[in-house]
């Protein structure tokens, strides 16, 4: 079985949470019930029996995140990589390329995504080139929308004006090492970013993309309202 490397995207600036509770730091350091968001995230991943952590940071908050985890989780096996420019979620993943062996699988998670149950529990990682995790929401236009036809993924669109379904890809992805070459081949979107949906489309077009639905609640803790929600749930 391939070794799994767990990559955490923690390099975003979190503009929607700037000044929330008078915080001047990255959202990854916002406290959730007495612990920073990045610490909560790592404890969630450890509870899923994951390790080999790689955390993608940005130059402004790199030291603060390292200091926080060094204090809260001094025995954690973790490496760091800088995303010098914020050019999208796929671009953040690319920064882990030199730290991941060629025969490894990558479990990639956005640092503000939290789950009630372990989404990996029914997934045979050894048989998946790539897998995405879906849930149904009332506001799909704010996410990557996934169209399912005859139990197969037909399309995925990033924040479409007219969504083709209510199913969205949450911020958790399984990729093989080909993801890095695929990222290098995609173009920037109209938003000026290398979108994770463009990477997923590469696997879809090569007929090597699987999916499954998450169970229980899922929270994208990127807004003040979501922070308050997650504090009540965990």
C-alpha positions as CSV (number, residue, x, y, z in Angstrom):
1,X,0.0,0.0,0.0
2,X,1.2,3.5,-0.9
3,X,2.4,5.7,1.9
4,X,0.1,8.6,2.6
5,X,1.3,12.2,3.0
6,X,-1.2,14.6,4.6
7,X,-0.9,18.1,3.1
8,X,-2.8,20.9,4.9
9,X,-3.5,24.2,3.1
10,X,-2.9,26.9,5.7
11,X,-1.5,29.7,3.5
12,X,-4.7,31.6,2.7
13,X,-5.1,35.1,4.2
14,X,-8.7,34.5,5.3
15,X,-9.9,37.9,4.3
16,X,-13.5,37.0,5.4
17,X,-12.2,36.6,9.0
18,X,-9.9,39.6,9.2
19,X,-10.6,41.6,12.4
20,X,-13.0,38.9,13.6
21,X,-12.8,39.1,17.4
22,X,-10.1,41.8,16.9
23,X,-7.7,39.2,15.4
24,X,-5.0,40.6,13.2
25,X,-3.5,37.2,12.4
26,X,-4.3,34.5,9.9
27,X,-7.5,32.6,10.4
28,X,-5.5,29.5,11.1
29,X,-4.6,31.0,14.5
30,X,-8.1,32.0,15.4
31,X,-9.1,30.2,18.6
32,X,-11.9,27.6,18.5
33,X,-12.8,26.6,22.0
34,X,-9.4,27.6,23.4
35,X,-7.2,26.1,20.6
36,X,-6.0,27.6,17.3
37,X,-7.8,26.4,14.2
38,X,-4.6,24.8,12.9
39,X,-4.2,22.8,16.1
40,X,-7.8,21.7,15.9
41,X,-7.2,20.7,12.3
42,X,-4.2,18.6,13.2
43,X,-6.0,16.8,16.0
44,X,-8.8,16.0,13.7
45,X,-6.4,14.4,11.2
46,X,-4.5,12.5,13.8
47,X,-7.8,11.0,15.0
48,X,-8.2,9.7,11.4
49,X,-4.8,7.9,11.9
50,X,-3.0,10.2,9.5
51,X,0.6,11.4,9.8
52,X,3.5,12.6,7.6
53,X,2.1,16.1,7.7
54,X,3.1,18.9,5.4
55,X,1.7,22.3,6.1
56,X,1.5,25.0,3.4
57,X,2.0,28.5,4.9
58,X,2.6,32.0,3.6
59,X,5.5,34.3,4.4
60,X,3.5,36.6,6.6
61,X,2.3,34.0,9.0
62,X,4.8,31.2,8.6
63,X,6.6,31.8,11.9
64,X,3.4,32.4,13.9
65,X,2.0,29.0,12.7
66,X,5.2,27.2,13.4
67,X,5.4,28.7,16.9
68,X,1.8,27.8,17.6
69,X,2.2,24.2,16.6
70,X,5.6,23.9,18.3
71,X,4.0,25.0,21.5
72,X,0.7,23.0,21.3
73,X,2.0,19.9,19.6
74,X,5.8,19.6,20.2
75,X,6.0,16.0,19.2
76,X,4.3,16.4,15.9
77,X,6.0,15.0,12.8
78,X,5.6,17.9,10.4
79,X,7.3,19.7,7.5
80,X,6.5,23.1,6.1
81,X,6.5,24.7,2.7
82,X,5.9,28.3,1.7
83,X,3.3,29.5,-0.8
84,X,5.0,32.8,-1.6
85,X,2.0,34.0,-3.7
86,X,-1.6,33.2,-3.0
87,X,-2.5,31.8,-6.4
88,X,-5.2,29.3,-5.5
89,X,-5.8,26.0,-3.8
90,X,-4.1,23.9,-6.5
91,X,-1.1,26.2,-6.5
92,X,-0.8,25.7,-2.7
93,X,-0.7,21.9,-3.2
94,X,2.1,22.3,-5.7
95,X,4.3,23.7,-3.0
96,X,4.4,20.2,-1.4
97,X,5.9,18.5,-4.5
98,X,9.5,18.3,-3.3
99,X,8.4,16.8,0.1
100,X,6.3,13.9,-1.3
101,X,7.9,10.7,-2.6
102,X,6.9,9.6,-6.1
103,X,5.1,6.5,-4.9
104,X,3.1,8.2,-2.2
105,X,-0.6,9.2,-2.1
106,X,-1.5,12.7,-1.0
107,X,-4.4,13.5,1.3
108,X,-5.0,17.2,0.8
109,X,-7.2,19.2,3.1
110,X,-8.1,22.8,3.4
111,X,-7.1,24.0,6.9
112,X,-10.6,25.4,7.7
113,X,-12.6,22.2,6.9
114,X,-14.0,20.1,9.7
115,X,-16.0,16.9,9.7
116,X,-18.3,15.1,12.2
117,X,-17.0,11.7,11.0
118,X,-13.9,10.4,9.3
119,X,-14.6,10.6,5.5
120,X,-11.8,8.1,4.8
121,X,-13.2,5.2,6.8
122,X,-14.9,3.5,3.8
123,X,-12.3,4.5,1.2
124,X,-9.8,2.0,-0.2
125,X,-6.9,4.4,-0.7
126,X,-4.7,1.8,-2.5
127,X,-7.3,1.5,-5.3
128,X,-7.9,5.2,-5.9
129,X,-5.8,7.4,-8.2
130,X,-8.0,10.3,-7.0
131,X,-11.1,10.7,-5.0
132,X,-13.2,13.7,-4.0
133,X,-15.7,13.9,-1.2
134,X,-19.2,15.3,-1.8
135,X,-22.0,16.8,0.3
136,X,-25.3,18.4,-0.5
137,X,-25.7,22.1,0.3
138,X,-28.3,24.9,-0.2
139,X,-25.8,27.3,-1.6
140,X,-23.8,25.3,-4.2
141,X,-22.9,28.4,-6.2
142,X,-20.3,29.3,-3.5
143,X,-18.4,26.0,-4.0
144,X,-17.1,23.6,-6.6
145,X,-20.3,22.0,-8.0
146,X,-20.3,18.4,-9.0
147,X,-22.8,17.0,-11.5
148,X,-23.6,13.3,-11.1
149,X,-25.3,11.4,-13.9
150,X,-25.9,7.6,-13.6
151,X,-23.8,7.5,-10.5
152,X,-20.8,8.9,-12.3
153,X,-19.3,12.4,-12.2
154,X,-20.2,14.2,-15.4
155,X,-18.7,17.7,-14.7
156,X,-17.3,19.9,-12.0
157,X,-17.5,23.7,-12.0
158,X,-16.0,26.3,-9.7
159,X,-18.6,28.6,-8.2
160,X,-21.0,28.6,-11.2
161,X,-23.7,31.2,-11.5
162,X,-26.2,28.5,-12.5
163,X,-25.2,25.3,-10.6
164,X,-26.1,22.0,-12.3
165,X,-26.6,20.3,-9.0
166,X,-26.7,20.8,-5.2
167,X,-23.7,18.5,-4.7
168,X,-20.4,20.2,-4.0
169,X,-16.8,19.0,-3.4
170,X,-15.7,19.7,0.2
171,X,-12.2,20.7,0.9
172,X,-10.7,17.2,1.2
173,X,-9.1,15.4,-1.7
174,X,-7.0,12.2,-2.4
175,X,-4.5,12.4,-5.2
176,X,-1.7,10.3,-6.5
177,X,1.7,11.9,-7.4
178,X,0.5,12.8,-10.9
179,X,-1.3,15.7,-9.4
180,X,1.8,17.9,-9.4
181,X,2.3,17.4,-13.2
182,X,-1.4,18.1,-13.8
183,X,-1.2,21.3,-11.8
184,X,1.7,22.6,-13.9
185,X,-0.4,22.0,-17.0
186,X,-3.6,23.9,-15.9
187,X,-4.2,27.6,-16.7
188,X,-5.2,30.3,-14.3
189,X,-8.9,31.0,-14.0
190,X,-10.6,34.3,-14.6
191,X,-10.0,34.9,-10.9
192,X,-6.3,34.7,-11.5
193,X,-6.0,31.4,-9.6
194,X,-5.0,27.8,-10.2
195,X,-8.3,26.2,-9.3
196,X,-8.6,22.8,-7.5
197,X,-11.5,22.1,-9.8
198,X,-9.2,22.4,-12.8
199,X,-6.9,19.7,-11.3
200,X,-9.9,17.5,-10.5
201,X,-11.0,17.8,-14.2
202,X,-7.7,16.4,-15.3
203,X,-8.4,13.2,-13.3
204,X,-12.0,13.2,-14.6
205,X,-10.9,13.4,-18.2
206,X,-8.5,10.6,-17.7
207,X,-11.3,8.4,-16.1
208,X,-9.3,8.1,-12.9
209,X,-11.6,10.0,-10.5
210,X,-13.7,8.4,-7.8
211,X,-16.1,10.0,-5.3
212,X,-18.0,9.3,-2.2
213,X,-20.4,11.2,0.1
214,X,-19.5,12.5,3.5
215,X,-21.6,11.5,6.5
216,X,-22.7,13.8,9.3
217,X,-22.0,17.5,9.4
218,X,-19.3,19.4,7.5
219,X,-18.2,22.9,8.2
220,X,-16.1,25.2,6.1
221,X,-15.0,27.5,8.9
222,X,-14.1,30.5,6.7
223,X,-16.7,33.0,8.0
224,X,-17.6,34.4,11.4
225,X,-20.9,32.5,11.3
226,X,-19.1,29.3,10.5
227,X,-16.6,29.8,13.4
228,X,-19.5,30.1,15.8
229,X,-21.1,27.0,14.3
230,X,-18.0,24.9,14.7
231,X,-17.6,26.0,18.3
232,X,-20.9,24.5,19.1
233,X,-20.2,21.3,17.3
234,X,-16.8,20.3,18.6
